[in-house]
Amino acid sequence: MIKKISALCLTLSMSLYASIDKHELDGLKVGALVVKDLNTKHVLYSKDAEKRVSPASLTKVMTALLAIQSGKMNHAVTITNEMTKVQPTIAGYKRGDVVLMSDLVKAAMIKSDNDAAKAIAITVGGDEEHFIAMMNIKARQIGMNRTHFTNPCGYDGADHYSTPTDLLKMTEYAIKNSTFNTISKLNSHAYYVLNKDKLKLFKAYTHNRLLNRYQYAVGVKTGFTNKAGACLIARAKKDGRDCLIVMMNAKVDRWKTAKAIFEQVLES
């Protein structure tokens, strides 16, 4: 009991000292921004948190999560023509390539490869349409009531939308999974693909520059489309503190801004 009380006091003490310059954040050129202290569950800052936004490749958090939860991470996926019919960014798979599901998930999360995301959808869902239904069912289950998905990659569309609050809920749910956390903080991943008894090396490098610029960053996903703009879901942990940021349509340097916010919250 004493240990529990001490732990509670420590958490309360840390939250009391967590500070954030709301006036400075108000002046940022971002479409929307949410900053949450994951220890106290307190939203430290919120700007247009309920605004409908295009989630871009932040969508792949849901795609990856469903793959992880499917129990098929060790499944060998044979790439079909349908799986390759995507817009860049792509890994460049060819028909007949055999790829482990775990490698597809890493390719989708780290490099944001759309052919990897589509291969996940068709394999896990049986077809893309059913997988999209699974995405929307899961969204409702975790309280994403103002979200609707129409594809597993994050392509812009009138009916493909979310809100910063919902994306925060999705991420809070996803980071409860240790496999997801391990993947989302990777800078790179090298893997082999088999085709006609020949192995080909693929390499995925992260778009998340924050991982190289801030030592306490631990994931999770970047996104960009012309409609959505530059987007970022970022998490950082230090000395027992844990902070999550959702930033949408940033007209400022995402990495510099996120680092500055984390430094205020985690290092104050």
WOPE-V297302 format. One record per residue. N is the residue number from 1. RES is the residue in one letter. OMEGA is omega in whole degrees, -180 to 180 (999 if undefined). Layout:
# WOPE-V297302
N_RES_OMEGA, N_RES_OMEGA
This chain:
# WOPE-V297302
1_M_180, 2_I_179, 3_K_180, 4_K_180, 5_I_179, 6_S_179, 7_A_179, 8_L_180, 9_C_179, 10_L_179, 11_T_180, 12_L_180, 13_S_-180, 14_M_-178, 15_S_179, 16_L_-178, 17_Y_177, 18_A_-178, 19_S_180, 20_I_-179, 21_D_-177, 22_K_179, 23_H_179, 24_E_-180, 25_L_178, 26_D_-177, 27_G_-180, 28_L_178, 29_K_177, 30_V_180, 31_G_179, 32_A_-178, 33_L_174, 34_V_177, 35_V_-177, 36_K_172, 37_D_-175, 38_L_177, 39_N_-177, 40_T_-176, 41_K_-178, 42_H_175, 43_V_-176, 44_L_180, 45_Y_-179, 46_S_175, 47_K_179, 48_D_-176, 49_A_-179, 50_E_-180, 51_K_176, 52_R_-177, 53_V_171, 54_S_-174, 55_P_-180, 56_A_-175, 57_S_170, 58_L_174, 59_T_-174, 60_K_172, 61_V_178, 62_M_179, 63_T_-179, 64_A_-178, 65_L_179, 66_L_177, 67_A_180, 68_I_-178, 69_Q_-178, 70_S_-177, 71_G_-176, 72_K_-175, 73_M_178, 74_N_-178, 75_H_176, 76_A_-176, 77_V_176, 78_T_-176, 79_I_178, 80_T_177, 81_N_-179, 82_E_-179, 83_M_-178, 84_T_-178, 85_K_-178, 86_V_176, 87_Q_174, 88_P_16, 89_T_-180, 90_I_173, 91_A_-180, 92_G_178, 93_Y_177, 94_K_177, 95_R_180, 96_G_175, 97_D_177, 98_V_-174, 99_V_175, 100_L_178, 101_M_-180, 102_S_178, 103_D_176, 104_L_180, 105_V_179, 106_K_178, 107_A_180, 108_A_-177, 109_M_-174, 110_I_-176, 111_K_179, 112_S_-179, 113_D_-176, 114_N_176, 115_D_175, 116_A_-180, 117_A_-179, 118_K_177, 119_A_175, 120_I_-176, 121_A_-177, 122_I_-179, 123_T_-178, 124_V_-176, 125_G_-174, 126_G_170, 127_D_-174, 128_E_-179, 129_E_180, 130_H_179, 131_F_178, 132_I_175, 133_A_177, 134_M_178, 135_M_-178, 136_N_175, 137_I_179, 138_K_179, 139_A_179, 140_R_-179, 141_Q_-177, 142_I_172, 143_G_178, 144_M_-171, 145_N_179, 146_R_-179, 147_T_172, 148_H_179, 149_F_175, 150_T_177, 151_N_-177, 152_P_-173, 153_C_-178, 154_G_177, 155_Y_176, 156_D_176, 157_G_-177, 158_A_-177, 159_D_176, 160_H_-172, 161_Y_176, 162_S_173, 163_T_176, 164_P_179, 165_T_179, 166_D_178, 167_L_174, 168_L_179, 169_K_180, 170_M_-177, 171_T_178, 172_E_177, 173_Y_-176, 174_A_-175, 175_I_170, 176_K_-178, 177_N_-176, 178_S_178, 179_T_177, 180_F_-179, 181_N_179, 182_T_-178, 183_I_-171, 184_S_-179, 185_K_-180, 186_L_175, 187_N_-177, 188_S_178, 189_H_176, 190_A_-178, 191_Y_-178, 192_Y_176, 193_V_-178, 194_L_174, 195_N_179, 196_K_177, 197_D_177, 198_K_179, 199_L_177, 200_K_-179, 201_L_174, 202_F_177, 203_K_178, 204_A_178, 205_Y_-174, 206_T_171, 207_H_-175, 208_N_-177, 209_R_180, 210_L_-179, 211_L_179, 212_N_-174, 213_R_-179, 214_Y_-170, 215_Q_-179, 216_Y_179, 217_A_-179, 218_V_-180, 219_G_13, 220_V_-174, 221_K_174, 222_T_176, 223_G_175, 224_F_164, 225_T_179, 226_N_-179, 227_K_-176, 228_A_-173, 229_G_180, 230_A_-176, 231_C_180, 232_L_164, 233_I_-176, 234_A_178, 235_R_176, 236_A_-179, 237_K_177, 238_K_174, 239_D_178, 240_G_177, 241_R_-173, 242_D_-175, 243_C_-180, 244_L_-180, 245_I_169, 246_V_-178, 247_M_-176, 248_M_175, 249_N_-178, 250_A_174, 251_K_178, 252_V_177, 253_D_-177, 254_R_-173, 255_W_179, 256_K_-179, 257_T_180, 258_A_179, 259_K_-180, 260_A_178, 261_I_-180, 262_F_180, 263_E_177, 264_Q_-174, 265_V_-171, 266_L_-172, 267_E_-180, 268_S_999
